[in-house]
Amino acid sequence: GFQNRPKSLKVFVNPSSHKKEATHVYYEQVAPIFKLADIKTDVTVTEYEGHALSVLKECELQAFDGVVCVGGDGSVSEVAHGLLLKAQIDAGKDTDYIPTPVKAPVPLGVIPAGTANILAHTLYGIKHAVTATLHIVMGHIQPVDVCTFSTPSKLLRFGFSAMFGFGARTLALAEKHRWMPSNQRKDFAFIKTLADLKPEECELSFLPLHIPQEDSHENDRITLLFLGSKDQWHKIQGHFLNVSIMAIPCLCSMAPRGLAPNTRLNNGSMALIVVQNTSRTEFIKHLKRYASIKNQFNFPFVETYTVQEVKVQPRLKSGFDAKENTYLNAASAEGNYPWNIDGDLMKEAAEVHVRVHPRLINLYGVNTDDLECSQATCNCI
């Protein structure tokens, strides 16, 4: 049978996500299936950013078998963060410093109703609310790695993926134009950031994943470079157009192979993808590769690493261009170095330390790698 089938769920619906379709998706497509499956639900329609987090902090989670979020990647990220933060509070952990966080107490279900829907694509292979709902109803559980993002003094949040540089600047610009329709806003921000393409000067420190020698043949060639000291940190200083740190493959319609195709949902590692400064033309070629079957990392200015920890330390740039100097100094003074964490904008001036924590949360869904490998056939026709 389905021993993980839920009987009671806490549901969060973000009515503002994407085309404001989440409420319709839930009540027209999802709720009827929950009712047929005799699943009791307690629904919160969020009214502001951070609402789900506030509710989860006070929620008695033992009353539910799982939590469900209907919305985009930002909404799901907020609920996942709240679920894990609640687990640390209940365990009596210091929430400013959590080197070894405890697991989330209940699984999280993702009903896609956003723009990119990266988590839904990664878990189900498709953006489809009914497919996601059926995985929840049948209790398909998939353990997933989670990252902590912290400064030297405090925990910033839990998350699955992050971008610093181009991916974050694009999101920051899009957030300033929320009066525009969603797709137009994102297209405008992408084109404008590409037109004003600037590298970020920073220092990257990373701790490569230690692979036992006997398992090394199963891993990519980058990992094989770091079979040495278990605790040997590596440093890179320079000008980077984009830095991606991802604990999951991050599949979406624009990147069917994933933004980080060399990582997995729960292999205990993160993909660190570093794009060095290059021409706009070459950078566009790199971005275009994400939509194709070609290797998007096969460029001399792109480096990939398999890591367990990363530290990103922005450096104040200096230059002779008055306009550029004004912009950069203002950004640094305000702590305005944007981060894109699971589609949510975060601004931080200090060093950000990213750690991966294996299988920290259970999500309703499957490992799409297993689906691709299965040879199931149907003889009913």
C-alpha positions as CSV (number, residue, x, y, z in Angstrom):
1,G,0.0,0.0,0.0
2,F,0.9,3.7,0.3
3,Q,2.1,3.9,3.9
4,N,3.0,7.7,3.5
5,R,-0.4,8.8,2.2
6,P,-1.4,11.9,4.2
7,K,-4.7,12.2,6.0
8,S,-4.4,15.9,7.0
9,L,-2.5,18.7,5.3
10,K,-1.7,22.3,6.1
11,V,-2.1,24.2,2.8
12,F,-0.6,27.6,1.8
13,V,-1.9,29.4,-1.3
14,N,-0.2,32.5,-2.6
15,P,-2.8,34.4,-4.6
16,S,-0.3,36.9,-6.0
17,S,2.0,34.4,-7.7
18,H,2.6,34.7,-11.5
19,K,-0.8,35.5,-13.2
20,K,-2.6,35.4,-9.8
21,E,-3.8,31.9,-10.8
22,A,-2.8,30.0,-7.6
23,T,-6.2,30.4,-5.9
24,H,-8.0,29.1,-9.0
25,V,-5.5,26.2,-9.4
26,Y,-6.1,25.1,-5.8
27,Y,-9.8,25.3,-5.6
28,E,-10.6,24.1,-9.1
29,Q,-7.9,21.4,-9.6
30,V,-6.3,20.4,-6.3
31,A,-9.0,20.6,-3.6
32,P,-11.5,18.3,-5.4
33,I,-8.8,15.6,-5.5
34,F,-7.9,16.0,-1.8
35,K,-11.7,15.7,-1.1
36,L,-12.0,12.5,-3.1
37,A,-8.9,11.1,-1.3
38,D,-10.6,12.0,2.1
39,I,-7.7,14.3,3.0
40,K,-8.6,17.0,5.6
41,T,-7.1,20.4,4.8
42,D,-6.4,23.6,6.7
43,V,-6.0,26.4,4.1
44,T,-4.2,29.7,4.6
45,V,-4.4,32.2,1.7
46,T,-1.3,34.4,2.2
47,E,-1.9,38.1,2.4
48,Y,1.7,39.4,2.4
49,E,5.3,38.3,1.9
50,G,6.4,36.4,5.0
51,H,2.8,35.5,6.0
52,A,3.4,31.7,5.6
53,L,6.6,32.0,7.6
54,S,4.7,33.7,10.5
55,V,2.0,31.1,10.5
56,L,4.5,28.2,10.4
57,K,6.4,29.6,13.4
58,E,3.2,29.3,15.5
59,C,1.8,26.2,13.8
60,E,1.4,22.9,15.7
61,L,2.8,20.7,12.9
62,Q,2.1,17.5,14.8
63,A,-1.6,18.0,13.8
64,F,-0.7,17.5,10.1
65,D,0.9,14.8,8.0
66,G,2.3,17.3,5.6
67,V,2.5,20.9,4.4
68,V,1.5,22.0,0.8
69,C,2.4,25.2,-1.0
70,V,0.5,26.4,-4.0
71,G,2.5,29.1,-5.7
72,G,5.8,29.8,-7.5
73,D,9.4,29.1,-6.5
74,G,9.6,32.1,-4.1
75,S,6.5,30.9,-2.2
76,V,7.8,27.3,-2.0
77,S,11.1,28.6,-0.7
78,E,9.5,30.6,2.0
79,V,7.4,27.7,3.2
80,A,10.4,25.3,3.1
81,H,12.4,27.9,5.1
82,G,9.6,28.3,7.6
83,L,9.2,24.5,8.0
84,L,12.9,24.0,8.7
85,L,13.1,27.0,10.9
86,K,10.2,25.7,13.0
87,A,12.0,22.4,13.3
88,Q,15.1,24.1,14.7
89,I,13.0,26.2,17.2
90,D,11.2,23.1,18.4
91,A,14.5,21.3,18.8
92,G,15.8,24.2,20.9
93,K,18.5,25.1,18.4
94,D,20.2,28.6,18.3
95,T,18.6,29.9,15.1
96,D,21.5,32.4,14.5
97,Y,24.0,29.6,14.1
98,I,23.0,26.1,13.0
99,P,25.9,24.0,11.8
100,T,23.9,20.8,12.1
101,P,20.2,21.5,11.6
102,V,17.5,18.9,12.3
103,K,15.2,17.5,9.6
104,A,11.8,19.0,8.8
105,P,9.2,17.1,10.8
106,V,6.7,16.6,7.9
107,P,7.0,16.4,4.1
108,L,6.4,19.4,1.8
109,G,4.2,19.3,-1.3
110,V,4.7,21.6,-4.2
111,I,1.8,22.6,-6.4
112,P,3.2,24.7,-9.3
113,A,1.4,28.0,-9.9
114,G,4.4,30.3,-10.7
115,T,6.6,31.3,-13.6
116,A,9.6,29.0,-13.6
117,N,8.4,26.4,-11.1
118,I,11.9,24.9,-10.8
119,L,11.1,22.6,-7.9
120,A,8.0,21.2,-9.6
121,H,9.9,20.5,-12.8
122,T,12.7,18.9,-10.8
123,L,10.3,16.7,-8.8
124,Y,7.7,15.8,-11.4
125,G,9.5,16.5,-14.7
126,I,6.6,18.8,-15.7
127,K,4.6,21.9,-14.5
128,H,1.3,20.2,-13.9
129,A,-0.9,20.8,-10.8
130,V,-2.8,17.5,-11.0
131,T,0.4,15.4,-11.4
132,A,1.8,17.1,-8.3
133,T,-1.4,16.6,-6.4
134,L,-1.5,12.9,-7.2
135,H,2.1,12.5,-5.9
136,I,0.9,14.0,-2.6
137,V,-2.2,11.9,-2.4
138,M,-0.2,8.7,-3.0
139,G,2.4,9.7,-0.5
140,H,5.4,9.5,-2.8
141,I,8.3,10.8,-0.6
142,Q,11.6,12.1,-1.9
143,P,14.4,13.2,0.5
144,V,16.1,16.3,-0.8
145,D,19.3,18.2,0.2
146,V,19.0,21.7,1.5
147,C,21.5,24.6,1.9
148,T,21.9,27.0,4.7
149,F,22.8,30.6,3.8
150,S,24.4,32.5,6.6
151,T,26.7,35.4,7.5
152,P,29.4,35.1,10.2
153,S,26.8,36.3,12.7
154,K,23.4,34.9,11.7
155,L,21.4,32.4,9.6
156,L,19.9,34.2,6.6
157,R,17.7,31.3,5.4
158,F,17.3,27.8,4.2
159,G,17.2,27.2,0.4
160,F,17.8,24.9,-2.5
161,S,19.8,27.1,-4.9
162,A,21.2,30.6,-5.3
163,M,22.7,32.9,-7.8
164,F,25.1,35.9,-7.3
165,G,25.9,38.3,-10.1
166,F,23.8,38.3,-13.3
167,G,21.0,36.0,-12.0
168,A,20.6,38.1,-8.9
169,R,20.9,41.5,-10.6
170,T,18.2,40.4,-13.0
171,L,15.8,39.5,-10.2
172,A,16.6,42.7,-8.3
173,L,15.7,44.8,-11.3
174,A,12.5,42.8,-11.9
175,E,11.4,43.4,-8.3
176,K,11.7,47.1,-8.9
177,H,9.1,46.9,-11.7
178,R,6.4,44.8,-10.0
179,W,3.8,47.0,-11.6
180,M,4.6,45.4,-14.9
181,P,2.9,42.1,-15.9
182,S,5.0,39.1,-14.8
183,N,6.4,37.9,-18.1
184,Q,7.1,41.4,-19.4
185,R,8.8,42.3,-16.1
186,K,11.2,39.4,-16.3
187,D,12.0,39.9,-20.0
188,F,12.6,43.6,-19.4
189,A,14.9,42.9,-16.4
190,F,16.8,40.2,-18.4
191,I,17.5,42.4,-21.4
192,K,18.3,45.5,-19.3
193,T,20.8,43.6,-17.1
194,L,22.3,42.0,-20.2
195,A,22.7,45.4,-21.8
196,D,24.4,46.8,-18.6
197,L,26.4,43.6,-18.1
198,K,29.0,44.1,-15.3
199,P,31.1,41.6,-13.4
200,E,31.1,41.3,-9.7
201,E,34.5,41.4,-8.0
202,C,34.7,38.9,-5.2
203,E,36.6,36.1,-3.5
204,L,35.2,32.6,-3.6
205,S,36.3,30.0,-1.1
206,F,35.0,26.4,-1.4
207,L,35.4,23.1,0.3
208,P,35.4,20.4,-2.4
209,L,33.3,17.3,-1.8
210,H,35.5,14.4,-0.5
211,I,34.8,11.3,-2.5
212,P,36.1,7.9,-1.4
213,Q,38.6,6.7,-4.0
214,E,36.5,3.5,-4.7
215,D,33.5,5.6,-5.7
216,S,35.3,8.2,-7.8
217,H,34.6,6.5,-11.1
218,E,31.0,7.4,-10.7
219,N,31.6,11.1,-10.5
220,D,32.4,13.8,-13.1
221,R,35.9,14.8,-14.0
222,I,35.8,18.0,-12.0
223,T,35.2,16.1,-8.8
224,L,38.2,13.9,-9.5
225,L,40.5,16.9,-9.2
226,F,39.7,17.1,-5.5
227,L,40.3,13.7,-4.1
228,G,43.1,15.1,-1.8
229,S,42.8,16.6,1.6
230,K,39.3,16.2,3.1
231,D,39.3,19.7,4.6
232,Q,41.3,21.7,2.1
233,W,39.7,25.0,1.1
234,H,40.3,26.4,-2.3
235,K,40.1,30.1,-3.2
236,I,39.4,32.0,-6.4
237,Q,39.6,35.8,-6.7
238,G,38.5,37.7,-9.7
239,H,35.7,39.3,-11.7
240,F,32.7,37.0,-12.2
241,L,29.6,37.6,-14.3
242,N,27.6,35.0,-12.4
243,V,28.1,32.5,-9.6
244,S,25.5,29.7,-9.1
245,I,25.4,27.5,-6.0
246,M,22.8,24.7,-6.4
247,A,22.0,21.6,-4.3
248,I,19.4,20.4,-6.8
249,P,19.5,20.1,-10.7
250,C,17.0,23.0,-11.1
251,L,15.0,21.9,-14.1
252,C,12.7,24.3,-15.9
253,S,11.2,24.9,-19.4
254,M,14.1,27.2,-20.2
255,A,16.7,24.7,-19.1
256,P,15.3,21.2,-19.7
257,R,18.6,19.5,-18.6
258,G,18.7,21.7,-15.5
259,L,20.7,24.8,-14.5
260,A,23.0,22.4,-12.6
261,P,22.6,19.1,-14.5
262,N,25.6,17.5,-12.8
263,T,24.1,17.4,-9.3
264,R,21.1,15.4,-7.9
265,L,18.3,15.9,-5.5
266,N,20.0,14.1,-2.6
267,N,23.7,13.3,-3.4
268,G,25.0,15.4,-0.5
269,S,26.7,18.0,-2.7
270,M,26.3,21.3,-4.4
271,A,27.2,22.4,-7.9
272,L,29.3,25.6,-7.9
273,I,29.2,27.2,-11.3
274,V,31.5,30.1,-11.9
275,V,31.2,32.3,-15.0
276,Q,34.3,34.5,-15.4
277,N,34.2,37.9,-17.0
278,T,33.9,37.7,-20.8
279,S,32.3,39.5,-23.7
280,R,28.6,40.0,-23.8
281,T,28.5,37.9,-27.0
282,E,30.2,34.9,-25.4
283,F,28.1,35.2,-22.3
284,I,24.9,35.1,-24.4
285,K,26.3,31.9,-26.2
286,H,26.7,30.4,-22.7
287,L,23.1,31.3,-21.7
288,K,21.6,30.0,-25.0
289,R,23.2,26.6,-24.3
290,Y,20.9,26.0,-21.3
291,A,18.0,25.6,-23.7
292,S,19.8,23.0,-25.9
293,I,21.3,19.6,-25.4
294,K,24.8,21.0,-25.7
295,N,27.0,21.3,-22.7
296,Q,26.5,24.9,-21.3
297,F,29.8,24.6,-19.4
298,N,32.0,23.9,-22.3
299,F,33.5,27.4,-22.5
300,P,36.9,28.5,-21.3
301,F,35.4,31.2,-19.0
302,V,33.1,28.7,-17.2
303,E,34.3,26.6,-14.3
304,T,32.3,23.9,-12.4
305,Y,33.1,22.3,-9.0
306,T,31.4,19.7,-6.8
307,V,31.4,21.2,-3.3
308,Q,30.0,20.9,0.2
309,E,30.6,24.5,1.4
310,V,31.1,27.8,-0.3
311,K,31.9,31.3,1.0
312,V,31.3,34.4,-1.2
313,Q,33.0,37.6,-0.2
314,P,32.1,40.6,-2.4
315,R,34.9,43.2,-2.9
316,L,34.3,46.9,-3.4
317,K,35.2,47.8,-7.0
318,S,37.1,50.9,-7.9
319,G,37.2,52.6,-11.3
320,F,37.6,56.0,-13.0
321,D,34.1,56.2,-14.4
322,A,32.2,58.6,-12.2
323,K,28.8,57.1,-13.0
324,E,30.0,53.6,-12.3
325,N,31.8,54.6,-9.1
326,T,28.7,56.3,-7.8
327,Y,26.5,53.2,-8.5
328,L,29.0,50.8,-6.9
329,N,29.8,52.8,-3.8
330,A,26.1,53.4,-3.2
331,A,25.4,49.6,-3.6
332,S,28.1,48.7,-1.1
333,A,27.2,51.3,1.4
334,E,23.6,50.0,1.5
335,G,24.7,46.4,1.7
336,N,23.0,46.1,-1.7
337,Y,24.7,43.0,-3.1
338,P,21.6,41.1,-4.3
339,W,21.3,37.3,-4.1
340,N,18.7,35.2,-5.9
341,I,17.7,32.4,-3.5
342,D,15.1,30.1,-5.1
343,G,13.6,33.1,-6.9
344,D,13.5,35.2,-3.7
345,L,15.6,38.4,-3.5
346,M,17.9,38.8,-0.6
347,K,20.4,41.6,-0.1
348,E,23.6,41.2,1.9
349,A,26.9,43.1,2.2
350,A,28.8,40.6,4.3
351,E,30.4,37.3,3.4
352,V,27.7,34.6,2.7
353,H,28.5,31.1,3.8
354,V,26.6,28.3,2.1
355,R,26.6,24.7,3.4
356,V,24.7,21.7,2.0
357,H,22.9,19.5,4.5
358,P,22.0,16.0,3.0
359,R,18.3,14.9,3.0
360,L,17.2,17.7,5.3
361,I,13.6,17.8,4.0
362,N,11.2,15.3,2.4
363,L,9.3,16.5,-0.6
364,Y,6.3,14.9,-2.1
365,G,7.5,13.6,-5.5
366,V,10.0,11.3,-7.2
367,N,13.5,11.4,-8.5
368,T,13.1,12.2,-12.2
369,D,16.4,10.4,-12.9
370,D,14.7,7.2,-11.8
371,L,11.8,7.8,-14.1
372,E,14.2,8.3,-17.1
373,C,15.9,5.0,-16.2
374,S,12.7,3.0,-15.9
375,Q,11.7,0.7,-18.8
376,A,8.0,0.4,-17.8
377,T,5.8,-0.4,-20.7
378,C,2.0,-0.6,-21.2
379,N,0.3,-3.5,-23.0
380,C,-3.3,-2.4,-22.4
381,I,-3.8,-1.2,-26.0
